[in-house]
C-alpha cells in the first residue's frame, strides 16, 4: 500500500508540474531529445501537416506483477510545424543540404549493399559496406514460422 501511495504522490506532483511548468518541460525535452524532435518536425513539414501534436503521458498503474501497464494522456500540446521548427532552430535549407550530401556520398559508392549508421551521442554518420545477402530472410526460416 505504501508503494501505491508513493507512486500516486509522484504522479500528482508530475501533473502539477506539467500544469505550471509546461514550457520548462518542453525546453528540457528540446535539450535532451533535439534530434527526435527535429525528425518529427521535418516529417510533419514534408507531409504538409497543419499541426504537430505532442502528448504528455504517464503510466496508469505502478509496476507490480509484470502485467502490461497502460498509459494515461495527461496533456497535449500542438504547434504549427514551421513555427516549431523556428523555435528549435531547425533550418529546412540546412536539412535539405545534409540530405543532399548523404545522397551524393551514396551515389559515389560502388554498387553493393550498405548500412548508414549514426554514431550515438556524436555528430558522426558512417557508411559501412555489408555482404549482399545481409538482412535477407532465407526461405527455410519463413517455412518454420508457419
SVG drawing of the C-alpha trace seen along z (x, -y; Angstrom):
<svg xmlns="http://www.w3.org/2000/svg" viewBox="-5 -31 38 56">
<polyline fill="none" stroke="black" stroke-width="0.4" points="0.0,0.0 2.9,-2.4 4.3,-1.8 1.0,-2.7 0.8,-5.9 4.3,-6.9 3.5,-6.3 0.3,-8.3 2.1,-11.2 4.8,-11.2 2.1,-11.1 0.2,-14.0 3.4,-16.1 4.2,-15.3 0.7,-16.5 1.1,-19.7 4.5,-20.4 3.1,-19.8 0.3,-22.3 2.5,-25.0 5.9,-24.4 4.9,-23.1 7.4,-25.4 10.3,-24.1 9.4,-20.5 9.4,-21.2 12.7,-23.1 14.2,-20.1 12.9,-17.7 14.3,-20.1 17.7,-19.9 17.7,-16.1 15.9,-14.9 16.6,-17.6 17.3,-15.0 14.0,-13.2 12.0,-16.5 13.7,-17.7 12.9,-14.4 9.2,-14.7 9.2,-18.3 10.8,-17.7 8.5,-14.8 5.4,-16.9 6.7,-19.7 7.4,-17.3 4.0,-15.7 2.3,-19.1 0.7,-18.7 -1.1,-21.7 -0.3,-20.8 2.3,-18.9 1.0,-17.5 2.9,-16.3 1.4,-14.2 2.5,-14.0 1.7,-10.6 2.1,-8.7 1.8,-5.0 -1.8,-4.2 -0.7,-1.9 2.6,-1.1 4.6,1.9 3.6,4.9 3.4,8.5 4.9,7.9 1.5,7.2 1.3,5.0 1.0,1.4 -1.4,-1.0 -0.8,-4.7 -2.9,-7.8 -2.6,-11.0 -2.0,-13.9 -2.0,-16.7 -1.3,-17.5 0.3,-20.5 0.1,-21.5 2.3,-23.6 2.4,-24.8 5.3,-22.8 7.1,-25.7 6.8,-27.8 8.0,-25.0 11.0,-24.5 11.9,-28.1 11.5,-27.6 14.0,-24.7 16.4,-26.5 15.7,-23.9 16.6,-25.3 14.9,-23.3 17.5,-24.6 20.2,-23.0 18.2,-19.8 17.9,-19.5 21.6,-20.3 22.5,-17.5 20.3,-15.1 22.0,-16.2 25.5,-15.5 24.3,-12.0 22.8,-11.2 25.9,-12.4 28.1,-10.2 25.9,-7.2 25.8,-7.9 29.6,-7.9 29.8,-4.4 30.3,-1.3 27.3,1.0 26.5,3.0 24.6,3.0 25.5,0.5 24.4,-0.5 24.1,-4.1 24.9,-4.4 24.6,-7.4 27.0,-7.3 25.1,-7.7 25.7,-11.0 28.1,-12.1 27.6,-14.2 29.1,-11.4 27.4,-9.4 29.2,-6.3 28.6,-4.2 29.5,-0.5 29.5,2.0 27.9,5.2 27.6,8.6 24.9,8.7 22.7,11.2 22.7,9.2 19.2,8.6 17.6,11.0 15.4,13.7 16.1,17.2 13.1,19.3 13.7,22.0 13.0,19.6 9.8,18.5 8.5,22.0 9.4,22.7 7.3,19.9 4.1,21.2"/>
</svg>
